[in-house]
Amino acid sequence: MSSIIRWQYYSMSGDRPYCVKLIVLIALFGGLACSSPGVMAKSEMPGPLNLSPLQSTLTEPQAKHLASRAGFGATQGEIAALIGQTPKLALQQFMNNRKDDSSAPAFQHSGIFDEGLDPFPPSRPATTEMAKRQGNALGIEVKPDGNRPLQPIVNKFFYWLRASRLETDRVAYWWANRMLASEQPLREKAALFWHGHFATNEDKVRDYRKMLLQVETFQRLGLANFRDLLIAIAQDPAMLVFLDAGVNTKDSPNENFAREIMELFTMGVGEYGEEDVREAARAFTGWSVKGLEFHIDPETHDAGAKDFLGERGHFDGIEIIDRILARSQTSQFIAAKLYRYFVQDDLSPTAEEQLGQRLRHHNYDIGAYLGELFVSQDFYASAGEHIKSPVELVVSTYKKMGLTQVPGVPDFNVVTGALGQRLMHPPTVAGWSQGRSWITPSLLFERGNFVLDVVSPDLNFVPPDRFPAFTPEVARVQKRLRSGMSISNATMPTGMMGTTMAQSNALADRDEAFNTRLGSMRGWQMAIERVRPIPRDFARLQLVKDVQAQALSTPLDVVLYLERRFFEVPLLPGVREELAEFLVDALGTADIAAAGSYAEDSLRRLLHAMLSRPEYQLG
């Protein structure tokens, strides 16, 4: 099947002279993937998979393929070291999970958590009602006299909302840097998979510490036994908060976690009944969290007999999990999902059953199961079948550029969010859709914009952790207060400024219990004071130096060099020549050596054009 994607380069006025535009027109993005050598169309997929080990040593394309799937790509030097190795030996460079990981940097906390913040109330009204009822909240006493006695408490409520979100962004940077520089990249790649599988969002958890602990659990157990991982996540503070364990009691069972552990985490839709959900919810009653520790409250746990998946007994949560794991559908569901993530999407029912048997053969040992996949003939026949997720795209681009740290410009969280995969913020409890959902005309254009922001940094860049995008109105409040306006007038919405209502509210200035907009402003101020700023360095590219080191003499040589350095999937026929002509036009000459003194910008435009292409989105 031939590709139906065509690109055109065109000039633009302003500081960014060239952009890559998608002219047409994606009827099926998979058309490009299916045109890659050795890749079968879905209709041609056989039933069982060929999981027998590849007998030959690795070629350069195979080494790139392994690095892309078992990690986040590799530099040319790392690829060269893999060429000629057996698949099993090469795999040890990515997944030796017995290797000491103590050299990996731990997250450096900003020190933003204060005693009294946990358990954090569900809302601002709940916070102020608590303060009125008991005379304190969030570790702060209600003022005994004077105006706005609850204001410090409201300020603290908004402080923690803002500070936890900003610190979560720092956790994402820390994790991205681990992905980029880890000596065990598959550990981080598996953690990214489980983050999408056991999807938990900081917007609801509202505690970066719990989110960090969950990521660390994925890193620690992501290649271990699935039973250990499943129990750890069932007792994970972030998951307990996210799926409402705190309100799951024997007097009022909450079915959220019981339903998701079967539908999304283990067996899939249609493998259980509503009675199984109700009975499992009873088994998980009393499971909760105190601070950052798992806690079972015997007073709220239902210890009675339960009927679950055709069995009857006084089951607790662990016994429910063991009965789920005993079902063949569970191993099939997990094995197939891992295969689709690390190998390819297309699976027949026969293949799914085969994979489930292999995972059971390994007694749910995730690392052992993946090890079998990564040396198989089917794995090495799947090149070009995987659309890189936003995080994979961004981290692998930095990796191939030779960077050892994720730059702060462009902002990693903003970029991955625009591309559809912001860490710690999955869209639903089902996680991200993966695959072709990453590719739409607008998202392809955003992928090109990411590369543009790396090779040509935006001079209008504003650090979102210092000037969050949703603070303009509270910034106006601050400006008005500094001009001498009363708090009530200064905190009126901009559209109401100067109205009779605003003027009359000045009379109420001394009678407020608290002012929410003032609290929002103070919350941002306090958060930004305490959360460490994200370093805002740039990707320091030296493409002229790289080209000169390779002694490249023609524009086509340059294109071939960049293709070999960055691409896992070859460029389509004729594209190399078009890109070489593009470089000639940009340089005004075909003499690469003669253009060395002024070629940097042109080479960056070329790199942007190349990395914006559809081939680069595949691995």
C-alpha distance (Angstrom), angle and dihedral (degrees) to the residues before:
residue distance angle dihedral
M1 . . .
S2 3.77 . .
S3 3.76 124.0 .
I4 3.78 118.1 -100.4
I5 3.78 95.3 -166.5
R6 3.79 116.4 109.2
W7 3.80 127.5 -177.9
Q8 3.78 132.0 -161.4
Y9 3.79 131.4 -167.2
Y10 3.74 119.8 -139.7
S11 3.79 138.1 175.0
M12 3.76 123.3 -107.3
S13 3.77 130.9 -168.2
G14 3.76 121.4 -122.8
D15 3.79 134.3 42.4
R16 3.79 94.7 -36.6
P17 3.80 104.3 61.1
Y18 3.79 101.0 -175.3
C19 3.76 136.4 33.4
V20 3.76 134.5 174.4
K21 3.78 114.6 -121.7
L22 3.77 126.8 -162.2
I23 3.79 103.4 -132.5
V24 3.80 99.6 175.2
L25 2.73 146.7 43.4
I26 3.59 149.4 -79.1
A27 3.76 114.9 -144.3
L28 3.77 90.8 154.2
F29 3.80 122.6 1.8
G30 3.77 88.3 -165.5
G31 3.79 88.9 69.6
L32 3.78 88.5 81.2
A33 3.78 93.3 46.7
C34 3.78 92.8 48.7
S35 3.80 90.7 52.9
S36 3.81 90.3 62.5
P37 3.81 116.0 105.6
G38 3.79 115.3 -93.0
V39 3.80 95.8 14.1
M40 3.80 121.0 124.1
A41 3.77 125.6 -147.3
K42 3.79 114.4 -116.8
S43 3.80 92.9 -106.6
E44 3.81 88.8 56.7
M45 3.79 95.8 52.0
P46 3.82 110.1 123.1
G47 3.78 122.6 -135.8
P48 3.83 106.7 -111.5
L49 3.80 121.5 39.2
N50 3.79 126.4 -120.6
L51 3.80 100.4 -122.3
S52 3.81 94.8 162.1
P53 3.81 112.1 124.3
L54 3.79 121.1 -92.2
Q55 3.80 104.9 -110.1
S56 3.80 100.8 -159.1
T57 3.78 127.9 77.3
L58 3.79 118.8 -103.2
T59 3.77 123.4 -80.5
E60 3.80 121.4 -154.6
P61 3.84 94.2 -94.9
Q62 3.81 90.2 48.2
A63 3.80 91.9 49.1
K64 3.82 89.6 51.5
H65 3.79 90.1 48.3
L66 3.81 92.4 52.6
A67 3.81 92.0 46.9
S68 3.80 91.5 50.1
R69 3.80 95.8 49.7
A70 3.82 102.7 33.5
G71 3.80 92.3 40.5
F72 3.77 140.8 -3.6
G73 3.78 100.2 -71.1
A74 3.79 126.2 -80.7
T75 3.77 143.0 -115.4
Q76 3.79 120.4 -101.7
G77 3.79 89.9 -103.0
E78 3.79 92.0 53.1
I79 3.80 90.9 48.1
A80 3.79 91.1 50.2
A81 3.82 89.7 54.3
L82 3.82 90.8 55.1
I83 3.80 97.2 48.9
G84 3.81 111.3 103.3
Q85 3.80 94.8 18.2
T86 3.78 122.2 119.8
P87 3.81 114.0 -104.7
K88 3.80 91.4 -112.1
L89 3.79 94.3 51.2
A90 3.80 92.8 43.9
L91 3.80 90.5 51.0
Q92 3.80 90.5 59.3
Q93 3.81 88.0 69.5
F94 3.80 88.3 65.7
M95 3.79 109.3 31.5
N96 3.78 112.3 28.4
N97 3.80 91.2 137.7
R98 3.78 91.3 173.2
K99 3.78 90.0 64.8
D100 3.78 117.0 106.2
D101 3.80 109.0 -97.4
S102 3.79 95.6 -170.9
S103 3.80 91.8 111.0
A104 3.81 91.5 66.1
P105 3.81 108.6 101.5
A106 3.80 116.9 -107.1
F107 3.78 119.9 -133.3
Q108 3.81 112.7 -88.6
H109 3.81 108.2 -137.3
S110 3.79 120.8 -142.7
G111 3.80 91.3 -142.0
I112 3.80 95.5 -118.2
F113 3.80 100.0 141.0
D114 3.81 117.6 99.0
E115 3.79 128.3 -170.3
G116 3.78 111.5 -98.0
L117 3.80 95.3 39.3
D118 3.81 93.2 95.7
P119 3.00 124.5 103.0
F120 3.77 86.7 36.3
P121 3.83 114.3 -151.1
P122 3.82 117.5 -112.2
S123 3.82 95.1 -121.0
R124 3.80 146.1 1.7
P125 3.84 91.7 -101.6
A126 3.80 89.8 51.8
T127 3.80 88.8 51.1
T128 3.80 95.9 51.5
E129 3.81 92.0 43.3
M130 3.80 89.2 53.1
A131 3.80 90.4 49.4
K132 3.81 92.0 50.9
R133 3.78 91.8 47.2
Q134 3.80 100.5 47.1
G135 3.80 103.3 19.0
N136 3.80 95.3 -115.1
A137 3.78 142.6 49.6
L138 3.81 137.3 179.6
G139 3.79 89.1 15.7
I140 3.82 93.5 -58.8
E141 3.80 127.4 112.6
V142 3.79 120.9 -132.4
K143 3.81 111.0 -106.5
P144 3.83 108.2 -102.6
D145 3.82 93.7 -141.1
G146 3.78 144.0 -0.3
N147 3.76 134.2 56.5
R148 3.82 122.8 -35.3
P149 3.81 97.2 9.2
L150 3.82 91.5 179.4
Q151 3.81 96.1 48.1
P152 3.84 97.4 99.9
I153 3.81 89.3 52.2
V154 3.80 92.5 49.2
N155 3.80 89.1 47.8
K156 3.81 89.8 52.9
F157 3.79 92.1 48.9
F158 3.79 91.7 56.2
Y159 3.79 91.4 40.2
W160 3.79 92.5 61.5
L161 3.81 93.6 45.1
R162 3.81 89.9 53.4
A163 3.80 98.0 38.0
S164 3.80 94.9 48.4
R165 3.80 91.3 50.8
L166 3.81 92.6 49.0
E167 3.80 91.6 46.6
T168 3.81 89.6 49.2
D169 3.80 87.5 57.2
R170 3.80 87.6 55.0
V171 3.82 89.5 50.6
A172 3.82 88.1 54.6
Y173 3.82 90.4 52.7
W174 3.79 90.9 48.1
W175 3.79 90.8 51.0
A176 3.82 93.2 45.6
N177 3.80 89.4 53.0
R178 3.81 89.4 51.8
M179 3.80 89.0 52.2
L180 3.79 90.3 50.2
A181 3.80 99.6 46.2
S182 3.82 107.4 21.4
E183 3.78 118.7 129.0
Q184 3.82 85.8 -146.2
P185 3.81 102.6 48.3
L186 3.81 94.6 167.8
R187 3.79 88.9 62.2
E188 3.82 88.6 60.8
K189 3.82 93.4 39.8
A190 3.80 90.5 53.3
A191 3.81 90.0 46.9
L192 3.81 88.7 54.2
F193 3.81 89.6 51.5
W194 3.81 92.7 51.1
H195 3.82 90.9 46.1
G196 3.80 87.4 62.0
H197 3.81 92.8 41.6
F198 3.83 97.6 48.3
A199 3.79 91.1 34.6
T200 3.81 114.7 -166.6
N201 3.80 125.4 171.2
E202 3.80 126.3 -148.6
D203 3.80 89.5 -147.0
K204 3.80 87.7 75.8
V205 3.80 101.1 26.2
R206 3.83 91.1 50.3
D207 3.78 94.2 -169.7
Y208 3.79 119.7 97.3
R209 3.82 90.1 -163.7
K210 3.79 91.4 64.5
M211 3.81 91.7 45.7
L212 3.81 90.4 50.8
L213 3.81 91.7 49.9
Q214 3.80 90.0 52.6
V215 3.82 92.9 51.2
E216 3.80 89.1 49.1
T217 3.81 89.0 51.7
F218 3.81 89.9 53.4
Q219 3.80 89.8 49.3
R220 3.80 92.8 47.9
L221 3.82 100.0 41.7
G222 3.80 104.2 20.7
L223 3.81 91.7 103.0
A224 3.81 96.1 32.4
N225 3.81 130.5 85.0
F226 3.81 113.2 -42.0
R227 3.81 91.5 -136.4
D228 3.80 90.8 58.1
L229 3.79 91.0 47.6
L230 3.81 93.9 46.7
I231 3.79 93.4 50.5
A232 3.80 91.2 45.6
I233 3.80 91.1 52.9
A234 3.82 92.7 44.1
Q235 3.82 86.3 57.2
D236 3.80 95.3 37.4
P237 3.83 114.8 125.0
A238 3.81 94.3 -135.1
M239 3.81 92.9 49.2
L240 3.81 92.1 45.5
V241 3.80 90.2 54.6
F242 3.80 95.1 40.1
L243 3.81 94.7 53.2
D244 3.80 95.9 39.8
A245 3.81 100.8 -109.2
G246 3.80 89.7 156.9
V247 3.81 91.1 70.2
N248 3.81 95.7 42.3
T249 3.80 102.3 105.4
K250 3.80 134.6 150.4
D251 3.81 90.0 -108.4
S252 3.82 92.3 51.1
P253 3.83 113.7 15.7
N254 3.81 115.3 -158.3
E255 3.80 112.8 -147.8
N256 3.82 100.0 -160.8
F257 3.79 99.5 101.4
A258 3.80 95.0 34.8
R259 3.79 90.6 55.3
E260 3.80 96.4 44.4
I261 3.80 95.6 46.5
M262 3.81 88.2 60.7
E263 3.79 102.4 32.6
L264 3.81 101.5 39.1
F265 3.79 108.1 13.5
T266 3.81 106.2 42.3
M267 3.84 125.2 -3.6
G268 3.78 110.4 17.0
V269 3.78 133.3 -136.0
G270 3.80 118.4 -32.8
E271 3.79 97.7 22.9
Y272 3.80 97.0 100.4
G273 3.79 140.3 32.6
E274 3.78 133.5 -124.0
E275 3.80 90.4 -103.6
D276 3.81 88.6 57.6
V277 3.81 89.0 54.3
R278 3.81 92.4 50.1
E279 3.80 93.7 46.6
A280 3.81 93.7 45.3
A281 3.81 89.6 50.6
R282 3.81 88.3 56.7
A283 3.81 90.3 52.4
F284 3.82 91.1 54.0
T285 3.81 95.0 47.9
G286 3.77 114.0 123.9
W287 3.82 92.6 27.7
S288 3.76 105.8 130.6
V289 3.78 144.5 131.6
K290 3.79 134.5 -102.4
G291 3.76 110.5 -163.3
L292 3.79 102.9 -46.6
E293 3.81 96.4 -25.2
F294 3.79 130.8 95.6
H295 3.79 111.7 -116.2
I296 3.81 135.5 -173.1
D297 3.79 116.1 -155.3
P298 3.82 107.2 -154.0
E299 3.80 90.0 -163.1
T300 3.81 92.6 63.3
H301 3.83 98.1 34.0
D302 3.80 117.8 104.2
A303 3.80 106.1 -135.3
G304 3.80 94.6 176.3
A305 3.79 127.7 117.1
K306 3.81 116.6 -75.2
D307 3.80 134.9 -165.7
F308 3.79 109.4 -138.5
L309 3.81 129.8 167.0
G310 3.79 91.6 -20.4
E311 3.81 96.6 -46.8
R312 3.80 130.8 101.7
G313 3.78 125.8 -149.5
H314 3.79 146.9 113.6
F315 3.79 90.3 -81.0
D316 3.78 123.8 -178.0
G317 3.80 124.2 -163.3
I318 3.82 96.0 -84.6
E319 3.80 91.2 50.9
I320 3.81 89.7 50.7
I321 3.82 89.1 52.7
D322 3.80 91.7 49.9
R323 3.80 91.1 52.4
I324 3.79 90.2 50.2
L325 3.81 90.9 50.6
A326 3.80 90.8 50.5
R327 3.80 90.2 64.0
S328 3.79 114.2 96.3
Q329 3.80 88.9 -141.4
T330 3.81 89.8 65.8
S331 3.80 94.8 58.0
Q332 3.80 89.7 43.6
F333 3.82 92.8 50.0
I334 3.82 94.7 48.4
A335 3.81 95.4 40.4
A336 3.80 92.4 50.5
K337 3.80 93.4 47.1
L338 3.81 91.2 51.0
Y339 3.81 90.2 48.2
R340 3.80 92.7 50.6
Y341 3.81 90.6 50.3
F342 3.81 98.9 45.3
V343 3.82 102.4 27.9
Q344 3.82 119.5 15.6
D345 3.79 142.2 -42.1
D346 3.78 102.7 -122.6
L347 3.80 114.2 90.2
S348 3.78 131.2 158.2
P349 3.83 119.9 -142.9
T350 3.79 87.7 -107.8
A351 3.80 90.5 54.6
E352 3.81 92.0 48.6
E353 3.78 90.5 53.2
Q354 3.81 90.1 47.5
L355 3.81 91.5 52.4
G356 3.80 91.9 48.3
Q357 3.79 89.1 54.6
R358 3.81 90.7 51.3
L359 3.80 92.4 51.6
R360 3.81 90.4 49.1
H361 3.81 88.4 47.7
H362 3.80 87.4 58.6
N363 3.84 90.6 46.8
Y364 3.81 90.7 -117.9
D365 3.82 91.9 -56.4
I366 3.82 99.6 155.2
G367 3.80 95.7 -164.6
A368 3.79 93.0 50.3
Y369 3.81 91.6 47.8
L370 3.81 93.1 49.2
G371 3.79 89.4 45.6
E372 3.79 89.1 59.6
L373 3.81 91.4 49.0
F374 3.80 95.5 47.5
V375 3.81 94.7 56.8
S376 3.81 95.3 42.1
Q377 3.77 127.2 111.4
D378 3.80 90.7 -124.2
F379 3.79 90.7 57.5
Y380 3.80 92.9 54.4
A381 3.82 90.2 46.5
S382 3.82 91.2 57.5
A383 3.81 99.1 74.4
G384 3.78 112.2 139.7
E385 3.80 93.7 18.3
H386 3.80 97.0 102.8
I387 3.81 125.6 80.0
K388 3.79 107.8 -149.6
S389 3.77 115.5 -118.1
P390 3.82 116.3 -127.6
V391 3.80 92.3 -101.2
E392 3.81 91.4 47.9
L393 3.81 90.6 48.0
V394 3.79 95.2 49.6
V395 3.80 98.3 42.0
S396 3.82 94.2 43.3
T397 3.82 90.9 49.6
Y398 3.79 90.8 54.7
K399 3.81 89.8 44.7
K400 3.82 92.9 54.4
M401 3.78 90.6 45.5
G402 3.79 86.7 61.3
L403 3.80 95.8 -114.1
T404 3.79 119.1 152.3
Q405 3.81 95.9 -166.1
V406 3.78 132.6 40.6
P407 3.81 107.0 -108.2
G408 3.79 119.7 -125.4
V409 3.81 92.9 -134.3
P410 2.95 114.8 93.9
D411 3.79 94.8 28.8
F412 3.80 110.2 -112.0
N413 3.80 94.8 -144.2
V414 3.80 94.5 47.1
V415 3.82 92.0 47.5
T416 3.80 96.4 47.8
G417 3.80 89.9 42.8
A418 3.81 91.4 53.8
L419 3.80 88.7 49.4
G420 3.80 91.8 50.1
Q421 3.82 106.9 -101.2
R422 3.78 115.6 85.3
L423 3.80 109.5 171.9
M424 3.82 115.5 -115.6
H425 3.81 88.9 15.8
P426 3.83 108.7 80.4
P427 3.82 110.7 170.7
T428 3.83 97.3 -122.2
V429 3.79 141.1 0.1
A430 3.82 85.3 -91.7
G431 3.81 90.2 64.5
W432 3.79 123.5 -142.9
S433 3.80 121.3 -19.3
Q434 3.84 94.0 -131.9
G435 3.81 126.0 -166.2
R436 3.77 118.8 49.7
S437 3.80 91.8 0.8
W438 3.82 85.9 79.5
I439 3.80 90.8 62.2
T440 3.78 124.3 71.7
P441 3.82 127.2 132.5
S442 3.82 90.7 -100.5
L443 3.82 93.9 46.0
L444 3.82 91.1 48.6
F445 3.79 88.1 53.5
E446 3.83 90.0 49.7
R447 3.79 89.6 51.8
G448 3.76 88.7 56.2
N449 3.79 90.0 48.1
F450 3.81 89.8 54.3
V451 3.80 90.2 57.5
L452 3.80 90.5 45.2
D453 3.81 90.9 53.8
V454 3.80 89.6 52.4
V455 3.81 98.0 48.1
S456 3.82 94.4 35.6
P457 3.83 109.1 27.6
D458 3.79 116.4 -144.0
L459 3.82 109.6 -108.2
N460 3.82 88.8 -156.0
F461 3.81 92.1 59.2
V462 3.82 113.4 141.0
P463 3.83 117.6 -169.2
P464 3.81 104.8 -115.9
D465 3.79 92.3 -153.5
R466 3.81 90.6 59.3
F467 3.80 98.3 35.8
P468 3.82 106.9 24.5
A469 3.78 113.6 -154.3
F470 3.79 94.7 -122.1
T471 3.83 97.3 54.0
P472 3.84 104.7 81.9
E473 3.80 92.5 104.6
V474 3.80 95.1 49.0
A475 3.81 87.6 47.1
R476 3.81 87.5 56.6
V477 3.80 88.8 51.4
Q478 3.79 89.7 54.7
K479 3.80 91.7 49.2
R480 3.81 92.1 50.6
L481 3.78 92.6 49.1
R482 3.79 90.1 52.2
S483 3.79 89.3 52.8
G484 3.81 89.4 59.8
M485 3.81 101.3 -100.9
S486 3.80 119.1 148.0
I487 3.79 116.7 -101.3
S488 3.81 93.3 -112.2
N489 3.81 93.1 51.6
A490 3.79 94.5 40.1
T491 3.79 91.6 52.9
M492 3.79 96.3 50.4
P493 3.83 113.9 114.6
T494 3.80 110.8 -92.6
G495 3.80 93.3 -113.6
M496 3.81 91.3 57.4
M497 3.79 97.3 49.1
G498 3.79 112.9 127.3
T499 3.80 95.6 14.6
T500 3.78 124.1 129.8
M501 3.79 88.6 -107.7
A502 3.77 91.4 56.5
Q503 3.78 92.1 49.5
S504 3.78 93.3 48.2
N505 3.80 91.0 49.4
A506 3.79 88.9 63.9
L507 3.79 86.5 72.6
A508 3.79 89.2 59.2
D509 3.78 92.2 51.3
R510 3.78 93.1 101.2
D511 3.83 95.1 44.8
E512 3.83 103.0 55.9
A513 3.80 120.4 118.0
F514 3.81 86.9 -154.1
N515 3.79 141.2 -25.1
T516 3.81 115.1 -127.1
R517 3.80 97.0 -160.2
L518 3.78 91.0 49.6
G519 3.81 88.0 50.2
S520 3.79 91.1 51.9
M521 3.80 91.0 52.0
R522 3.79 93.6 47.1
G523 3.78 90.6 45.4
W524 3.80 91.0 58.0
Q525 3.80 91.9 45.4
M526 3.79 93.0 51.0
A527 3.81 92.7 44.8
I528 3.80 95.5 50.1
E529 3.80 90.0 46.9
R530 3.81 92.0 57.4
V531 3.81 107.5 30.8
R532 3.78 112.2 86.5
P533 3.82 112.2 -116.7
I534 3.79 118.5 -112.0
P535 3.83 110.1 -113.5
R536 3.79 108.3 -105.5
D537 3.79 104.3 -151.4
F538 3.80 125.4 146.6
A539 3.79 131.8 -124.7
R540 3.79 100.6 -95.5
L541 3.79 101.9 -144.7
Q542 3.80 122.9 -179.9
L543 3.77 103.7 -176.2
V544 3.81 96.0 161.8
K545 3.79 89.3 54.8
D546 3.82 90.5 48.0
V547 3.82 92.2 49.7
Q548 3.80 92.6 46.9
A549 3.81 91.2 49.1
Q550 3.81 88.3 56.8
A551 3.84 91.3 49.0
L552 3.81 91.1 -130.5
S553 3.78 114.0 179.2
T554 3.81 107.6 -179.4
P555 3.82 135.6 44.9
L556 3.81 89.7 -116.5
D557 3.82 89.3 54.4
V558 3.81 88.4 55.0
V559 3.81 92.4 50.2
L560 3.81 91.3 48.2
Y561 3.81 91.0 49.1
L562 3.82 93.6 51.0
E563 3.79 90.8 44.6
R564 3.79 91.6 53.0
R565 3.79 91.7 46.1
F566 3.80 98.9 47.7
F567 3.81 111.6 19.9
E568 3.80 131.4 80.7
V569 3.82 92.6 178.0
P570 3.83 116.4 54.2
L571 3.79 120.5 -116.0
L572 3.77 115.4 -101.2
P573 3.83 118.9 -97.6
G574 3.79 113.2 -76.2
V575 3.80 94.9 15.3
R576 3.81 94.9 99.2
E577 3.77 91.1 56.7
E578 3.82 91.8 48.2
L579 3.81 90.4 50.8
A580 3.81 90.7 48.5
E581 3.83 89.4 53.2
F582 3.80 88.6 48.9
L583 3.81 89.5 55.5
V584 3.81 92.2 47.7
D585 3.81 90.0 53.2
A586 3.81 91.3 47.7
L587 3.83 93.8 48.7
G588 3.80 97.6 37.9
T589 3.79 88.8 -132.5
A590 3.79 142.3 55.5
D591 3.80 91.2 -135.7
I592 3.81 103.6 102.0
A593 3.80 94.5 -175.7
A594 3.80 93.2 51.4
A595 3.80 91.6 50.4
G596 3.79 94.3 51.4
S597 3.78 96.5 108.7
Y598 3.80 94.5 57.8
A599 3.82 104.9 21.5
E600 3.83 100.6 98.6
D601 3.80 97.3 90.8
S602 3.80 92.7 43.8
L603 3.79 91.4 50.1
R604 3.78 89.9 50.5
R605 3.81 90.4 51.8
L606 3.78 88.6 50.9
L607 3.80 92.1 49.7
H608 3.79 90.2 49.2
A609 3.81 90.2 50.8
M610 3.79 92.2 49.2
L611 3.79 98.4 45.0
S612 3.80 90.7 47.7
R613 3.79 90.8 60.9
P614 3.81 121.7 106.8
E615 3.82 92.5 -118.0
Y616 3.80 89.6 64.5
Q617 3.80 91.4 58.1
L618 3.81 90.3 64.3
G619 3.79 131.0 78.5
